[in-house]
Amino acid sequence: MELSRDFPDVKIIAITGGGRIDPEQYLSMAKSFGARYTFAKPVAREKLLNAVRELLG
């Protein structure tokens, strides 16, 4: 949240393997905090690379 607030143009990709709660809940929170892409592990290499390419392009 602070990162998005302090640097509004930051491009965030969130990745989670889960934890105490369902991974989708973490990813939903990350989206609401400004993540442009969210992925649950295991992440397909090509999907992650495509997201990085798009955000850098």
C-alpha distance matrix in Angstrom:
0.0 3.8 5.5 5.3 6.1 8.6 9.9 10.1 12.7 11.1 12.4 10.8 13.2 12.4 15.6 16.6 20.0 19.4 19.7 20.3 19.3 20.1 18.3 17.8 15.8 13.2 13.3 13.1 9.9 8.6 10.2 8.8 5.2 7.3 9.5 12.9 14.9 15.0 18.0 19.6 22.0 24.6 23.3 26.2 26.5 27.3 24.3 21.9 24.0 24.2 20.4 20.3 23.3 22.0 18.7 20.9 23.7
3.8 0.0 3.8 5.4 4.9 5.9 8.2 9.6 12.4 10.9 13.2 12.2 15.0 14.7 17.8 19.0 22.4 22.0 22.1 22.8 22.2 23.3 21.4 21.3 19.3 16.5 16.7 16.8 13.6 12.0 13.7 12.5 8.8 10.0 12.1 15.2 17.5 17.8 20.7 22.4 24.4 26.9 25.6 28.4 28.2 29.2 26.5 23.7 25.5 25.9 22.2 21.4 24.4 23.3 19.8 21.4 24.3
5.5 3.8 0.0 3.8 5.4 5.3 5.7 7.7 9.6 7.5 9.8 9.2 12.4 12.8 16.1 17.9 21.4 21.7 22.3 23.6 23.0 23.6 21.1 21.1 19.7 16.6 16.2 16.9 14.1 11.6 13.1 12.9 9.1 9.0 10.3 13.0 15.3 16.1 18.9 21.0 22.8 25.1 23.5 26.0 25.5 26.3 23.8 20.9 22.3 22.8 19.2 18.1 20.9 20.0 16.4 17.7 20.8
5.3 5.4 3.8 0.0 3.8 5.6 5.2 5.0 7.5 6.4 8.6 8.5 12.0 12.8 16.5 18.6 22.2 22.4 23.3 24.5 23.4 23.5 21.1 20.3 19.1 16.5 15.5 15.5 13.1 10.7 11.1 10.6 7.2 6.3 8.6 10.9 13.8 15.1 18.4 20.9 23.2 25.4 23.5 25.8 25.5 25.8 23.0 20.5 21.9 21.8 18.1 17.5 20.0 18.5 15.0 16.8 19.5
6.1 4.9 5.4 3.8 0.0 3.8 5.6 5.7 9.2 9.3 12.0 12.3 15.8 16.4 20.0 21.7 25.3 25.1 25.7 26.5 25.4 25.9 23.8 23.0 21.3 19.0 18.4 17.9 15.1 13.5 13.9 12.4 9.2 9.1 12.1 14.3 17.4 18.6 22.0 24.3 26.6 29.0 27.2 29.5 29.3 29.6 26.8 24.3 25.7 25.4 21.8 21.2 23.5 21.9 18.4 20.0 22.4
8.6 5.9 5.3 5.6 3.8 0.0 3.8 6.2 9.1 9.0 12.4 13.1 16.7 17.7 21.1 23.1 26.6 26.8 27.3 28.3 27.6 28.3 26.0 25.6 24.0 21.3 20.8 20.8 18.1 16.0 16.7 15.7 12.3 11.8 14.1 16.2 19.1 20.5 23.6 26.0 27.9 30.1 28.2 30.5 29.8 30.2 27.8 25.0 26.0 26.1 22.5 21.3 23.5 22.3 18.6 19.5 22.2
9.9 8.2 5.7 5.2 5.6 3.8 0.0 3.8 5.5 5.6 9.2 10.8 14.6 16.2 19.8 22.3 25.9 26.5 27.5 28.9 28.1 28.3 25.6 25.1 24.1 21.3 20.1 20.4 18.2 15.6 15.8 15.6 12.3 10.8 12.5 13.9 16.9 18.8 21.9 24.7 26.5 28.5 26.3 28.2 27.2 27.4 25.1 22.4 22.9 22.9 19.5 18.1 20.1 18.9 15.1 15.9 18.4
10.1 9.6 7.7 5.0 5.7 6.2 3.8 0.0 3.8 5.6 8.6 10.5 14.2 16.1 19.8 22.4 26.2 26.6 27.9 29.2 27.9 27.7 25.1 24.0 23.1 20.8 19.2 19.0 17.2 14.7 14.1 13.7 11.1 8.9 11.2 12.0 15.5 17.8 21.2 24.2 26.5 28.4 26.0 27.7 27.0 26.7 24.2 21.9 22.6 21.9 18.5 17.7 19.4 17.5 14.0 15.4 17.4
12.7 12.4 9.6 7.5 9.2 9.1 5.5 3.8 0.0 3.8 6.4 9.5 13.0 15.6 19.3 22.3 26.0 27.0 28.6 30.4 29.0 28.5 25.5 24.4 24.1 21.7 19.6 19.8 18.6 15.7 14.8 15.2 13.0 10.0 11.1 10.9 14.3 17.1 20.3 23.6 25.6 27.3 24.5 25.8 24.8 24.2 21.9 19.7 19.9 19.1 15.9 14.8 16.1 14.3 10.8 11.8 13.7
11.1 10.9 7.5 6.4 9.3 9.0 5.6 5.6 3.8 0.0 3.8 6.3 9.9 12.5 16.0 19.0 22.7 23.8 25.5 27.4 26.3 25.8 22.7 22.1 21.9 19.1 17.2 18.1 16.7 13.4 13.2 14.3 11.6 8.8 9.0 9.4 12.2 14.6 17.6 20.7 22.5 24.2 21.5 23.1 22.1 21.9 19.7 17.1 17.5 17.4 14.0 12.6 14.6 13.4 9.7 10.8 13.5
12.4 13.2 9.8 8.6 12.0 12.4 9.2 8.6 6.4 3.8 0.0 3.8 6.8 10.0 13.4 16.7 20.3 21.7 23.8 26.1 24.7 23.8 20.5 19.8 20.1 17.5 15.1 16.2 15.6 12.0 11.5 13.5 11.5 8.2 7.0 6.5 8.8 11.5 14.4 17.7 19.5 21.0 18.2 19.5 18.6 18.3 16.0 13.5 14.0 13.7 10.3 9.2 11.5 10.2 6.6 8.6 11.4
10.8 12.2 9.2 8.5 12.3 13.1 10.8 10.5 9.5 6.3 3.8 0.0 3.8 6.3 9.8 13.0 16.7 18.0 20.0 22.3 21.1 20.2 16.9 16.5 16.8 13.9 11.7 13.3 12.6 8.9 9.2 11.6 9.5 7.0 4.6 5.6 6.9 8.6 11.4 14.4 16.3 18.0 15.6 17.5 17.0 17.3 14.7 12.0 13.5 13.7 10.1 9.5 12.7 11.8 8.8 11.0 14.1
13.2 15.0 12.4 12.0 15.8 16.7 14.6 14.2 13.0 9.9 6.8 3.8 0.0 3.8 6.6 10.2 13.7 15.4 17.9 20.5 19.3 18.0 14.3 14.2 15.2 12.4 9.9 12.3 12.4 8.7 9.2 12.4 11.2 9.2 5.6 6.0 4.8 5.8 7.8 11.0 12.7 14.3 11.8 13.8 13.6 14.2 11.5 8.8 11.0 11.5 8.0 8.1 11.7 11.3 9.2 11.7 14.6
12.4 14.7 12.8 12.8 16.4 17.7 16.2 16.1 15.6 12.5 10.0 6.3 3.8 0.0 3.8 6.8 10.4 11.8 14.2 16.7 15.5 14.4 10.9 11.1 12.0 8.9 6.9 9.9 9.9 6.5 8.2 11.3 10.3 9.6 6.2 8.1 6.3 4.7 6.3 8.5 10.4 12.6 11.0 13.8 14.3 15.6 12.8 10.4 13.3 14.1 10.9 11.5 15.1 14.8 13.0 15.5 18.4
15.6 17.8 16.1 16.5 20.0 21.1 19.8 19.8 19.3 16.0 13.4 9.8 6.6 3.8 0.0 3.8 7.0 9.2 12.0 15.0 14.1 12.8 9.0 10.3 11.9 9.0 7.5 11.2 11.7 9.1 11.0 14.2 13.6 13.3 9.9 11.2 8.6 5.8 4.8 5.7 6.8 9.1 8.1 11.5 12.3 14.4 11.9 9.6 13.0 14.4 11.9 12.6 16.2 16.6 15.3 17.5 20.4
16.6 19.0 17.9 18.6 21.7 23.1 22.3 22.4 22.3 19.0 16.7 13.0 10.2 6.8 3.8 0.0 3.7 5.4 8.2 11.4 10.8 9.7 6.2 8.6 10.0 7.3 7.2 11.0 11.4 9.9 12.4 15.1 14.8 15.3 12.4 14.2 11.6 8.2 6.6 5.1 5.9 8.7 9.3 13.0 14.5 16.9 14.6 12.8 16.3 17.8 15.5 16.3 19.9 20.2 19.0 21.3 24.2
20.0 22.4 21.4 22.2 25.3 26.6 25.9 26.2 26.0 22.7 20.3 16.7 13.7 10.4 7.0 3.7 0.0 3.8 6.8 10.3 10.2 9.1 6.3 9.7 11.4 9.4 10.0 13.5 14.3 13.3 15.7 18.3 18.2 19.0 16.0 17.7 14.8 11.3 8.8 5.8 4.9 7.4 9.5 13.2 15.0 17.8 16.0 14.5 18.0 19.8 18.0 18.9 22.4 23.0 22.2 24.3 27.1
19.4 22.0 21.7 22.4 25.1 26.8 26.5 26.6 27.0 23.8 21.7 18.0 15.4 11.8 9.2 5.4 3.8 0.0 3.7 6.8 6.5 5.8 4.2 8.0 8.9 7.5 9.3 12.2 12.7 12.8 15.3 17.3 17.5 19.0 16.6 18.7 16.2 12.5 10.7 7.6 8.1 10.6 12.7 16.3 18.4 21.0 18.8 17.5 21.1 22.5 20.4 21.6 25.1 25.3 24.2 26.7 29.4
19.7 22.1 22.3 23.3 25.7 27.3 27.5 27.9 28.6 25.5 23.8 20.0 17.9 14.2 12.0 8.2 6.8 3.7 0.0 3.8 5.4 7.0 7.1 10.6 10.2 8.9 11.7 14.1 13.8 14.4 17.3 18.7 18.6 20.6 18.7 21.3 19.1 15.5 14.2 11.3 11.5 13.9 16.2 19.8 21.8 24.5 22.3 20.8 24.4 25.9 23.7 24.5 28.2 28.4 27.0 29.3 32.3
20.3 22.8 23.6 24.5 26.5 28.3 28.9 29.2 30.4 27.4 26.1 22.3 20.5 16.7 15.0 11.4 10.3 6.8 3.8 0.0 3.8 7.0 8.7 11.6 10.2 9.8 13.2 14.7 14.1 15.5 18.5 19.2 19.3 21.8 20.4 23.2 21.4 17.9 17.0 14.2 14.9 17.3 19.5 23.1 25.2 27.8 25.5 24.1 27.7 29.0 26.6 27.6 31.2 31.1 29.7 32.2 35.0
19.3 22.2 23.0 23.4 25.4 27.6 28.1 27.9 29.0 26.3 24.7 21.1 19.3 15.5 14.1 10.8 10.2 6.5 5.4 3.8 0.0 3.8 6.3 8.4 6.8 7.5 10.7 11.7 11.6 13.6 16.0 16.7 17.5 19.9 18.6 21.2 19.3 15.8 15.1 12.6 14.1 16.6 18.5 22.0 24.4 26.5 23.8 22.8 26.6 27.4 24.9 26.4 29.9 29.4 28.1 30.9 33.5
20.1 23.3 23.6 23.5 25.9 28.3 28.3 27.7 28.5 25.8 23.8 20.2 18.0 14.4 12.8 9.7 9.1 5.8 7.0 7.0 3.8 0.0 3.8 5.4 5.5 7.0 9.0 10.2 11.4 13.0 14.8 16.0 17.4 19.3 17.5 19.6 17.3 13.7 12.7 10.0 11.9 14.3 16.0 19.2 21.9 23.8 21.1 20.6 24.3 24.9 22.7 24.5 27.8 27.3 26.4 29.4 31.7
18.3 21.4 21.1 21.1 23.8 26.0 25.6 25.1 25.5 22.7 20.5 16.9 14.3 10.9 9.0 6.2 6.3 4.2 7.1 8.7 6.3 3.8 0.0 3.8 5.4 5.2 6.3 8.6 10.0 10.6 12.4 14.4 15.4 16.8 14.5 16.4 13.9 10.2 9.0 6.4 8.7 11.3 12.5 15.9 18.4 20.3 17.5 16.8 20.6 21.2 19.0 20.8 24.1 23.7 22.8 25.7 28.1
17.8 21.3 21.1 20.3 23.0 25.6 25.1 24.0 24.4 22.1 19.8 16.5 14.2 11.1 10.3 8.6 9.7 8.0 10.6 11.6 8.4 5.4 3.8 0.0 3.8 5.4 5.0 6.0 8.6 9.6 10.3 12.3 14.1 15.3 13.3 14.8 12.6 9.1 8.8 7.4 10.7 13.1 13.5 16.4 19.1 20.3 17.1 16.9 20.6 20.6 18.2 20.5 23.6 22.6 21.9 25.1 27.1
15.8 19.3 19.7 19.1 21.3 24.0 24.1 23.1 24.1 21.9 20.1 16.8 15.2 12.0 11.9 10.0 11.4 8.9 10.2 10.2 6.8 5.5 5.4 3.8 0.0 3.8 5.4 5.0 6.3 8.6 9.9 10.7 12.4 14.5 13.3 15.6 14.1 11.0 11.6 10.5 13.5 16.2 16.6 19.8 22.2 23.5 20.2 19.5 23.2 23.2 20.4 22.4 25.6 24.5 23.2 26.5 28.7
13.2 16.5 16.6 16.5 19.0 21.3 21.3 20.8 21.7 19.1 17.5 13.9 12.4 8.9 9.0 7.3 9.4 7.5 8.9 9.8 7.5 7.0 5.2 5.4 3.8 0.0 3.8 5.5 5.2 6.2 8.7 10.0 10.6 12.5 11.1 13.8 12.4 9.3 10.0 9.3 12.0 14.9 15.1 18.5 20.4 22.0 18.9 17.6 21.1 21.6 18.6 20.0 23.5 22.6 21.1 24.0 26.6
13.3 16.7 16.2 15.5 18.4 20.8 20.1 19.2 19.6 17.2 15.1 11.7 9.9 6.9 7.5 7.2 10.0 9.3 11.7 13.2 10.7 9.0 6.3 5.0 5.4 3.8 0.0 3.8 5.3 4.9 6.2 8.6 9.7 10.6 8.6 10.6 8.9 5.8 7.2 7.7 11.1 13.7 13.1 16.1 18.0 19.1 15.8 14.7 18.2 18.3 15.2 17.1 20.3 19.2 17.9 21.1 23.4
13.1 16.8 16.9 15.5 17.9 20.8 20.4 19.0 19.8 18.1 16.2 13.3 12.3 9.9 11.2 11.0 13.5 12.2 14.1 14.7 11.7 10.2 8.6 6.0 5.0 5.5 3.8 0.0 3.8 5.4 5.2 6.4 8.7 10.1 9.2 11.1 10.4 8.2 10.3 10.9 14.5 17.0 16.4 19.1 21.1 21.8 18.2 17.5 20.9 20.3 17.2 19.3 22.3 20.6 19.3 22.7 24.7
9.9 13.6 14.1 13.1 15.1 18.1 18.2 17.2 18.6 16.7 15.6 12.6 12.4 9.9 11.7 11.4 14.3 12.7 13.8 14.1 11.6 11.4 10.0 8.6 6.3 5.2 5.3 3.8 0.0 3.8 5.4 5.1 6.2 8.8 8.8 11.8 11.8 9.9 12.3 12.9 16.2 18.9 18.3 21.3 22.9 23.8 20.4 19.1 22.3 22.1 18.7 20.2 23.3 21.8 19.9 23.0 25.4
8.6 12.0 11.6 10.7 13.5 16.0 15.6 14.7 15.7 13.4 12.0 8.9 8.7 6.5 9.1 9.9 13.3 12.8 14.4 15.5 13.6 13.0 10.6 9.6 8.6 6.2 4.9 5.4 3.8 0.0 3.8 5.4 5.0 6.4 5.4 8.7 8.8 7.4 10.2 11.7 14.7 17.3 16.2 19.1 20.2 21.1 17.8 16.1 19.0 19.0 15.5 16.6 19.9 18.5 16.4 19.4 21.9
10.2 13.7 13.1 11.1 13.9 16.7 15.8 14.1 14.8 13.2 11.5 9.2 9.2 8.2 11.0 12.4 15.7 15.3 17.3 18.5 16.0 14.8 12.4 10.3 9.9 8.7 6.2 5.2 5.4 3.8 0.0 3.8 5.3 5.2 4.6 6.7 7.4 7.1 10.5 12.7 16.1 18.4 16.8 19.1 20.4 20.6 17.0 15.9 18.7 17.9 14.3 16.0 18.8 16.9 15.1 18.5 20.5
8.8 12.5 12.9 10.6 12.4 15.7 15.6 13.7 15.2 14.3 13.5 11.6 12.4 11.3 14.2 15.1 18.3 17.3 18.7 19.2 16.7 16.0 14.4 12.3 10.7 10.0 8.6 6.4 5.1 5.4 3.8 0.0 3.8 5.5 7.2 9.5 11.0 10.8 14.2 15.9 19.3 21.8 20.4 22.9 24.2 24.4 20.8 19.6 22.3 21.4 17.8 19.4 22.1 19.9 17.8 21.1 23.0
5.2 8.8 9.1 7.2 9.2 12.3 12.3 11.1 13.0 11.6 11.5 9.5 11.2 10.3 13.6 14.8 18.2 17.5 18.6 19.3 17.5 17.4 15.4 14.1 12.4 10.6 9.7 8.7 6.2 5.0 5.3 3.8 0.0 3.8 6.2 9.4 11.3 11.4 14.7 16.6 19.6 22.1 20.7 23.3 24.1 24.5 21.2 19.4 21.8 21.4 17.7 18.4 21.3 19.5 16.8 19.7 22.1
7.3 10.0 9.0 6.3 9.1 11.8 10.8 8.9 10.0 8.8 8.2 7.0 9.2 9.6 13.3 15.3 19.0 19.0 20.6 21.8 19.9 19.3 16.8 15.3 14.5 12.5 10.6 10.1 8.8 6.4 5.2 5.5 3.8 0.0 3.8 6.2 9.0 10.2 13.9 16.5 19.4 21.6 19.6 21.8 22.2 22.2 19.0 17.2 19.3 18.5 14.7 15.5 18.1 16.0 13.3 16.3 18.5
9.5 12.1 10.3 8.6 12.1 14.1 12.5 11.2 11.1 9.0 7.0 4.6 5.6 6.2 9.9 12.4 16.0 16.6 18.7 20.4 18.6 17.5 14.5 13.3 13.3 11.1 8.6 9.2 8.8 5.4 4.6 7.2 6.2 3.8 0.0 3.8 5.5 6.7 10.3 13.2 16.0 18.0 15.9 18.0 18.4 18.6 15.4 13.5 15.8 15.3 11.5 12.4 15.3 13.7 11.2 14.3 16.7
12.9 15.2 13.0 10.9 14.3 16.2 13.9 12.0 10.9 9.4 6.5 5.6 6.0 8.1 11.2 14.2 17.7 18.7 21.3 23.2 21.2 19.6 16.4 14.8 15.6 13.8 10.6 11.1 11.8 8.7 6.7 9.5 9.4 6.2 3.8 0.0 3.8 6.9 10.4 13.9 16.6 18.2 15.5 16.9 17.1 16.6 13.3 11.9 13.7 12.5 8.8 10.3 12.6 10.4 8.5 12.0 13.8
14.9 17.5 15.3 13.8 17.4 19.1 16.9 15.5 14.3 12.2 8.8 6.9 4.8 6.3 8.6 11.6 14.8 16.2 19.1 21.4 19.3 17.3 13.9 12.6 14.1 12.4 8.9 10.4 11.8 8.8 7.4 11.0 11.3 9.0 5.5 3.8 0.0 3.8 6.8 10.5 13.1 14.6 11.8 13.2 13.8 13.5 10.1 8.9 11.4 10.5 7.0 9.2 11.9 10.4 9.3 12.8 14.6
15.0 17.8 16.1 15.1 18.6 20.5 18.8 17.8 17.1 14.6 11.5 8.6 5.8 4.7 5.8 8.2 11.3 12.5 15.5 17.9 15.8 13.7 10.2 9.1 11.0 9.3 5.8 8.2 9.9 7.4 7.1 10.8 11.4 10.2 6.7 6.9 3.8 0.0 3.8 7.0 10.0 11.9 9.8 12.1 13.4 13.9 10.5 9.3 12.7 12.5 9.4 11.5 14.6 13.7 12.8 15.9 18.1
18.0 20.7 18.9 18.4 22.0 23.6 21.9 21.2 20.3 17.6 14.4 11.4 7.8 6.3 4.8 6.6 8.8 10.7 14.2 17.0 15.1 12.7 9.0 8.8 11.6 10.0 7.2 10.3 12.3 10.2 10.5 14.2 14.7 13.9 10.3 10.4 6.8 3.8 0.0 3.8 6.5 8.2 6.3 9.0 10.9 12.0 8.9 8.1 11.8 12.3 10.1 12.2 15.3 15.1 14.8 17.5 19.6
19.6 22.4 21.0 20.9 24.3 26.0 24.7 24.2 23.6 20.7 17.7 14.4 11.0 8.5 5.7 5.1 5.8 7.6 11.3 14.2 12.6 10.0 6.4 7.4 10.5 9.3 7.7 10.9 12.9 11.7 12.7 15.9 16.6 16.5 13.2 13.9 10.5 7.0 3.8 0.0 3.8 6.1 6.2 9.6 12.1 13.9 11.3 10.7 14.5 15.4 13.7 15.5 18.7 18.7 18.4 21.1 23.3
22.0 24.4 22.8 23.2 26.6 27.9 26.5 26.5 25.6 22.5 19.5 16.3 12.7 10.4 6.8 5.9 4.9 8.1 11.5 14.9 14.1 11.9 8.7 10.7 13.5 12.0 11.1 14.5 16.2 14.7 16.1 19.3 19.6 19.4 16.0 16.6 13.1 10.0 6.5 3.8 0.0 2.9 4.8 8.4 10.6 13.3 11.7 10.8 14.3 16.0 14.9 16.2 19.3 20.0 19.9 22.0 24.3
24.6 26.9 25.1 25.4 29.0 30.1 28.5 28.4 27.3 24.2 21.0 18.0 14.3 12.6 9.1 8.7 7.4 10.6 13.9 17.3 16.6 14.3 11.3 13.1 16.2 14.9 13.7 17.0 18.9 17.3 18.4 21.8 22.1 21.6 18.0 18.2 14.6 11.9 8.2 6.1 2.9 0.0 3.8 6.5 8.9 11.8 10.9 10.5 13.7 15.5 15.1 16.4 19.1 20.2 20.6 22.4 24.5
23.3 25.6 23.5 23.5 27.2 28.2 26.3 26.0 24.5 21.5 18.2 15.6 11.8 11.0 8.1 9.3 9.5 12.7 16.2 19.5 18.5 16.0 12.5 13.5 16.6 15.1 13.1 16.4 18.3 16.2 16.8 20.4 20.7 19.6 15.9 15.5 11.8 9.8 6.3 6.2 4.8 3.8 0.0 3.8 6.0 8.5 7.2 6.8 10.1 11.7 11.4 12.8 15.4 16.5 17.0 18.9 20.8
26.2 28.4 26.0 25.8 29.5 30.5 28.2 27.7 25.8 23.1 19.5 17.5 13.8 13.8 11.5 13.0 13.2 16.3 19.8 23.1 22.0 19.2 15.9 16.4 19.8 18.5 16.1 19.1 21.3 19.1 19.1 22.9 23.3 21.8 18.0 16.9 13.2 12.1 9.0 9.6 8.4 6.5 3.8 0.0 3.8 5.5 5.4 6.5 8.8 10.1 11.0 12.7 14.4 15.7 17.1 18.7 20.1
26.5 28.2 25.5 25.5 29.3 29.8 27.2 27.0 24.8 22.1 18.6 17.0 13.6 14.3 12.3 14.5 15.0 18.4 21.8 25.2 24.4 21.9 18.4 19.1 22.2 20.4 18.0 21.1 22.9 20.2 20.4 24.2 24.1 22.2 18.4 17.1 13.8 13.4 10.9 12.1 10.6 8.9 6.0 3.8 0.0 3.8 5.5 5.3 6.2 8.6 10.1 10.7 12.2 14.3 15.6 16.5 18.0
27.3 29.2 26.3 25.8 29.6 30.2 27.4 26.7 24.2 21.9 18.3 17.3 14.2 15.6 14.4 16.9 17.8 21.0 24.5 27.8 26.5 23.8 20.3 20.3 23.5 22.0 19.1 21.8 23.8 21.1 20.6 24.4 24.5 22.2 18.6 16.6 13.5 13.9 12.0 13.9 13.3 11.8 8.5 5.5 3.8 0.0 3.8 5.4 5.0 6.0 8.6 9.8 10.3 12.1 14.2 15.2 15.9
24.3 26.5 23.8 23.0 26.8 27.8 25.1 24.2 21.9 19.7 16.0 14.7 11.5 12.8 11.9 14.6 16.0 18.8 22.3 25.5 23.8 21.1 17.5 17.1 20.2 18.9 15.8 18.2 20.4 17.8 17.0 20.8 21.2 19.0 15.4 13.3 10.1 10.5 8.9 11.3 11.7 10.9 7.2 5.4 5.5 3.8 0.0 3.8 5.5 5.2 6.3 8.7 9.9 10.6 12.5 14.3 15.2
21.9 23.7 20.9 20.5 24.3 25.0 22.4 21.9 19.7 17.1 13.5 12.0 8.8 10.4 9.6 12.8 14.5 17.5 20.8 24.1 22.8 20.6 16.8 16.9 19.5 17.6 14.7 17.5 19.1 16.1 15.9 19.6 19.4 17.2 13.5 11.9 8.9 9.3 8.1 10.7 10.8 10.5 6.8 6.5 5.3 5.4 3.8 0.0 3.8 5.4 5.2 6.3 8.6 10.0 10.8 12.3 14.1
24.0 25.5 22.3 21.9 25.7 26.0 22.9 22.6 19.9 17.5 14.0 13.5 11.0 13.3 13.0 16.3 18.0 21.1 24.4 27.7 26.6 24.3 20.6 20.6 23.2 21.1 18.2 20.9 22.3 19.0 18.7 22.3 21.8 19.3 15.8 13.7 11.4 12.7 11.8 14.5 14.3 13.7 10.1 8.8 6.2 5.0 5.5 3.8 0.0 3.8 5.4 5.1 6.1 8.5 9.9 10.5 11.9
24.2 25.9 22.8 21.8 25.4 26.1 22.9 21.9 19.1 17.4 13.7 13.7 11.5 14.1 14.4 17.8 19.8 22.5 25.9 29.0 27.4 24.9 21.2 20.6 23.2 21.6 18.3 20.3 22.1 19.0 17.9 21.4 21.4 18.5 15.3 12.5 10.5 12.5 12.3 15.4 16.0 15.5 11.7 10.1 8.6 6.0 5.2 5.4 3.8 0.0 3.8 5.5 5.0 6.1 8.6 9.9 10.3
20.4 22.2 19.2 18.1 21.8 22.5 19.5 18.5 15.9 14.0 10.3 10.1 8.0 10.9 11.9 15.5 18.0 20.4 23.7 26.6 24.9 22.7 19.0 18.2 20.4 18.6 15.2 17.2 18.7 15.5 14.3 17.8 17.7 14.7 11.5 8.8 7.0 9.4 10.1 13.7 14.9 15.1 11.4 11.0 10.1 8.6 6.3 5.2 5.4 3.8 0.0 3.8 5.5 5.2 6.2 8.6 9.8
20.3 21.4 18.1 17.5 21.2 21.3 18.1 17.7 14.8 12.6 9.2 9.5 8.1 11.5 12.6 16.3 18.9 21.6 24.5 27.6 26.4 24.5 20.8 20.5 22.4 20.0 17.1 19.3 20.2 16.6 16.0 19.4 18.4 15.5 12.4 10.3 9.2 11.5 12.2 15.5 16.2 16.4 12.8 12.7 10.7 9.8 8.7 6.3 5.1 5.5 3.8 0.0 3.8 5.5 5.2 6.1 8.4
23.3 24.4 20.9 20.0 23.5 23.5 20.1 19.4 16.1 14.6 11.5 12.7 11.7 15.1 16.2 19.9 22.4 25.1 28.2 31.2 29.9 27.8 24.1 23.6 25.6 23.5 20.3 22.3 23.3 19.9 18.8 22.1 21.3 18.1 15.3 12.6 11.9 14.6 15.3 18.7 19.3 19.1 15.4 14.4 12.2 10.3 9.9 8.6 6.1 5.0 5.5 3.8 0.0 3.8 5.6 5.2 5.8
22.0 23.3 20.0 18.5 21.9 22.3 18.9 17.5 14.3 13.4 10.2 11.8 11.3 14.8 16.6 20.2 23.0 25.3 28.4 31.1 29.4 27.3 23.7 22.6 24.5 22.6 19.2 20.6 21.8 18.5 16.9 19.9 19.5 16.0 13.7 10.4 10.4 13.7 15.1 18.7 20.0 20.2 16.5 15.7 14.3 12.1 10.6 10.0 8.5 6.1 5.2 5.5 3.8 0.0 3.8 5.5 5.1
18.7 19.8 16.4 15.0 18.4 18.6 15.1 14.0 10.8 9.7 6.6 8.8 9.2 13.0 15.3 19.0 22.2 24.2 27.0 29.7 28.1 26.4 22.8 21.9 23.2 21.1 17.9 19.3 19.9 16.4 15.1 17.8 16.8 13.3 11.2 8.5 9.3 12.8 14.8 18.4 19.9 20.6 17.0 17.1 15.6 14.2 12.5 10.8 9.9 8.6 6.2 5.2 5.6 3.8 0.0 3.8 5.6
20.9 21.4 17.7 16.8 20.0 19.5 15.9 15.4 11.8 10.8 8.6 11.0 11.7 15.5 17.5 21.3 24.3 26.7 29.3 32.2 30.9 29.4 25.7 25.1 26.5 24.0 21.1 22.7 23.0 19.4 18.5 21.1 19.7 16.3 14.3 12.0 12.8 15.9 17.5 21.1 22.0 22.4 18.9 18.7 16.5 15.2 14.3 12.3 10.5 9.9 8.6 6.1 5.2 5.5 3.8 0.0 3.8
23.7 24.3 20.8 19.5 22.4 22.2 18.4 17.4 13.7 13.5 11.4 14.1 14.6 18.4 20.4 24.2 27.1 29.4 32.3 35.0 33.5 31.7 28.1 27.1 28.7 26.6 23.4 24.7 25.4 21.9 20.5 23.0 22.1 18.5 16.7 13.8 14.6 18.1 19.6 23.3 24.3 24.5 20.8 20.1 18.0 15.9 15.2 14.1 11.9 10.3 9.8 8.4 5.8 5.1 5.6 3.8 0.0
